[in-house]
Amino acid sequence: MSKVAIIAAMEEEVNEIKRIMKDIKEKNIYELIILEGKIQNKECVLLKCEVGKVNAARCTQILIDNYDIEYVINVGTAGAGNDSLNIGDIVIGKKLVQHDFDITAFGHKKGYISNIGENISSNINLVDKFEKTANNIKNRTYNIKVGTIASGDIFCNDINMKEKINNKFDADAIEMEGAAIAQVCYLDKIPFIIIRSISDTPNGSNEITFEQYLKLASKRCADLLNEFLLA
């Protein structure tokens, strides 16, 4: 039976998804604990990939190799690249880019990946369904933005770096895993969607804000995922 693969990087993010899962069973593959269960009667597998692009890519491929995956959902937190976004707002990643990938020495634009291109697009049906789900939530207190998520192997806490990433890639959210998951899914021809809740705004001390709002942002993603799988 096909399953929805759910990937999150941090314990707090995974715990909020476990809260909405039932019939959970554990499976160990390559010393990774994969949780099998149901969300809204949808068969799911949940895996904590840890932080960073290599970890995220490795775990994505392991799930694809070991399960019949219908599609991949990556949820988690991110810093705001777009100044109009506030803590707790949701960014639905229509496009994913690796802001730290650089082969400009060979005449390509920053972020261009050989045989991939400058960005990777999420499955449009999943994007539309997530947007519709979010907009149908009653008494919603946060904003929804369908846009670009930029990934790189650095926690962005420098406002100048944030501005450069936003200016170059029109990035609404900045994080450390999504575009790597997107690349693996693209190469394996598996539909995917990347969802982020804003936990901080890069300003030189946003690691404090991140810790403060990590649980809120994680819960918001899990609640939206719960509604999505019900629809």
C-alpha positions as semicolon CSV with decimal commas, in nm:
position;residue;x (nm);y (nm);z (nm)
1;M;0,000;0,000;0,000
2;S;0,136;0,342;-0,093
3;K;0,227;0,582;0,186
4;V;0,275;0,952;0,234
5;A;0,632;1,024;0,343
6;I;0,666;1,305;0,597
7;I;1,012;1,443;0,671
8;A;1,107;1,694;0,940
9;A;1,450;1,795;1,063
10;M;1,407;1,855;1,434
11;E;1,268;1,670;1,734
12;E;1,018;1,948;1,811
13;E;0,882;1,935;1,455
14;V;0,853;1,554;1,462
15;N;0,682;1,553;1,804
16;E;0,404;1,778;1,677
17;I;0,339;1,540;1,388
18;K;0,345;1,238;1,620
19;R;0,071;1,416;1,816
20;I;-0,168;1,378;1,521
21;M;-0,061;1,022;1,425
22;K;-0,225;0,702;1,541
23;D;-0,138;0,331;1,527
24;I;0,232;0,419;1,539
25;K;0,490;0,147;1,487
26;E;0,867;0,190;1,475
27;K;1,100;0,054;1,211
28;N;1,478;0,084;1,215
29;I;1,662;0,127;0,884
30;Y;2,031;0,223;0,885
31;E;1,988;0,322;1,252
32;L;1,714;0,569;1,158
33;I;1,386;0,536;1,347
34;I;1,100;0,551;1,099
35;L;0,750;0,586;1,240
36;E;0,474;0,410;1,049
37;G;0,116;0,508;1,124
38;K;-0,193;0,692;1,011
39;I;-0,298;1,055;0,996
40;Q;-0,667;1,096;0,916
41;N;-0,670;0,730;0,804
42;K;-0,396;0,805;0,550
43;E;-0,102;0,564;0,567
44;C;0,210;0,765;0,650
45;V;0,575;0,723;0,736
46;L;0,749;0,988;0,944
47;L;1,124;1,040;0,971
48;K;1,342;1,291;1,151
49;C;1,622;1,367;0,906
50;E;1,829;1,601;1,128
51;V;1,949;1,941;1,009
52;G;2,119;2,006;0,676
53;K;2,094;1,920;0,308
54;V;2,293;1,593;0,309
55;N;2,094;1,452;0,600
56;A;1,770;1,553;0,430
57;A;1,868;1,403;0,094
58;R;1,988;1,077;0,253
59;C;1,666;1,027;0,446
60;T;1,449;1,108;0,146
61;Q;1,622;0,845;-0,064
62;I;1,600;0,586;0,215
63;L;1,223;0,633;0,238
64;I;1,182;0,611;-0,139
65;D;1,397;0,297;-0,154
66;N;1,211;0,118;0,126
67;Y;0,848;0,218;0,078
68;D;0,593;0,267;-0,198
69;I;0,580;0,646;-0,164
70;E;0,282;0,829;-0,310
71;Y;0,435;1,170;-0,240
72;V;0,673;1,341;0,001
73;I;0,582;1,624;0,239
74;N;0,860;1,814;0,412
75;V;0,739;2,032;0,697
76;G;0,923;2,248;0,944
77;T;1,037;2,594;1,041
78;A;1,221;2,868;0,855
79;G;1,351;3,220;0,877
80;A;1,164;3,490;0,691
81;G;1,327;3,605;0,369
82;N;1,029;3,821;0,283
83;D;0,985;4,116;0,519
84;S;0,607;4,095;0,491
85;L;0,603;3,761;0,670
86;N;0,549;3,735;1,045
87;I;0,614;3,468;1,309
88;G;0,380;3,174;1,249
89;D;0,296;3,258;0,888
90;I;0,303;2,965;0,646
91;V;0,507;2,950;0,325
92;I;0,406;2,689;0,068
93;G;0,713;2,622;-0,142
94;K;0,613;2,643;-0,505
95;K;0,981;2,675;-0,601
96;L;1,289;2,547;-0,420
97;V;1,642;2,675;-0,466
98;Q;1,981;2,598;-0,307
99;H;2,115;2,944;-0,233
100;D;2,464;2,816;-0,146
101;F;2,517;2,613;-0,465
102;D;2,771;2,803;-0,673
103;I;2,920;2,709;-1,009
104;T;2,919;3,066;-1,137
105;A;3,284;3,012;-1,237
106;F;3,148;2,808;-1,528
107;G;2,907;3,074;-1,648
108;H;2,596;2,965;-1,460
109;K;2,379;3,172;-1,228
110;K;2,411;3,127;-0,853
111;G;2,197;2,834;-0,745
112;Y;2,209;2,659;-1,083
113;I;2,258;2,282;-1,049
114;S;2,374;2,073;-1,343
115;N;2,093;1,867;-1,500
116;I;1,848;2,033;-1,258
117;G;1,837;2,403;-1,335
118;E;1,806;2,715;-1,121
119;N;1,514;2,588;-0,914
120;I;1,282;2,290;-0,869
121;S;0,904;2,317;-0,863
122;S;0,682;2,135;-0,615
123;N;0,396;1,927;-0,749
124;I;0,136;2,185;-0,853
125;N;-0,160;1,973;-0,738
126;L;-0,011;1,945;-0,388
127;V;0,060;2,320;-0,384
128;D;-0,298;2,400;-0,483
129;K;-0,445;2,157;-0,231
130;F;-0,233;2,289;0,056
131;E;-0,323;2,648;-0,033
132;K;-0,693;2,564;-0,051
133;T;-0,675;2,371;0,277
134;A;-0,508;2,662;0,456
135;N;-0,753;2,916;0,319
136;N;-1,048;2,703;0,433
137;I;-0,933;2,692;0,797
138;K;-1,183;2,885;1,005
139;N;-1,059;3,166;1,230
140;R;-0,710;3,140;1,083
141;T;-0,477;3,388;1,253
142;Y;-0,180;3,362;1,019
143;N;-0,101;3,448;0,658
144;I;-0,037;3,208;0,372
145;K;0,228;3,274;0,107
146;V;0,286;3,055;-0,197
147;G;0,638;3,132;-0,307
148;T;1,005;3,039;-0,305
149;I;1,196;2,860;-0,030
150;A;1,577;2,883;-0,031
151;S;1,790;2,615;0,134
152;G;2,154;2,619;0,235
153;D;2,389;2,459;0,487
154;I;2,398;2,761;0,716
155;F;2,160;2,899;0,978
156;C;2,096;3,244;0,841
157;N;2,120;3,500;1,120
158;D;2,280;3,784;0,923
159;I;2,051;4,050;0,782
160;N;2,285;4,124;0,491
161;M;2,292;3,758;0,394
162;K;1,913;3,745;0,417
163;E;1,882;4,046;0,188
164;K;2,122;3,893;-0,067
165;I;1,927;3,566;-0,073
166;N;1,597;3,747;-0,106
167;N;1,723;3,980;-0,379
168;K;1,885;3,703;-0,582
169;F;1,621;3,432;-0,548
170;D;1,307;3,622;-0,439
171;A;1,313;3,390;-0,138
172;D;1,019;3,406;0,100
173;A;1,169;3,159;0,349
174;I;1,524;3,051;0,426
175;E;1,607;2,712;0,578
176;M;1,840;2,413;0,552
177;E;1,669;2,105;0,400
178;G;1,380;2,163;0,160
179;A;1,561;2,207;-0,171
180;A;1,772;1,895;-0,111
181;I;1,457;1,691;-0,054
182;A;1,314;1,850;-0,367
183;Q;1,621;1,750;-0,570
184;V;1,602;1,385;-0,468
185;C;1,228;1,370;-0,539
186;Y;1,277;1,541;-0,875
187;L;1,545;1,292;-0,979
188;D;1,335;0,997;-0,857
189;K;1,016;1,136;-1,015
190;I;0,829;1,140;-0,683
191;P;0,575;1,422;-0,624
192;F;0,667;1,648;-0,332
193;I;0,572;1,962;-0,143
194;I;0,774;2,172;0,104
195;I;0,592;2,362;0,381
196;R;0,749;2,605;0,626
197;S;0,618;2,803;0,920
198;I;0,813;3,119;1,000
199;S;0,994;3,094;1,334
200;D;1,233;3,390;1,309
201;T;1,362;3,678;1,099
202;P;1,740;3,697;1,035
203;N;1,860;3,999;1,233
204;G;2,185;3,901;1,405
205;S;2,020;3,746;1,711
206;N;1,732;3,549;1,564
207;E;1,857;3,221;1,714
208;I;1,686;3,346;2,032
209;T;1,359;3,408;1,846
210;F;1,393;3,071;1,675
211;E;1,413;2,885;2,006
212;Q;1,121;3,087;2,142
213;Y;0,884;3,019;1,854
214;L;1,002;2,675;1,735
215;K;0,714;2,492;1,906
216;L;0,451;2,737;1,778
217;A;0,577;2,711;1,421
218;S;0,605;2,331;1,444
219;K;0,250;2,299;1,577
220;R;0,114;2,521;1,302
221;C;0,271;2,301;1,032
222;A;0,139;1,983;1,195
223;D;-0,213;2,122;1,229
224;L;-0,214;2,228;0,863
225;L;-0,084;1,883;0,763
226;N;-0,366;1,725;0,963
227;E;-0,626;1,930;0,777
228;F;-0,458;1,858;0,443
229;L;-0,473;1,481;0,489
230;L;-0,838;1,505;0,594
231;A;-0,940;1,686;0,273
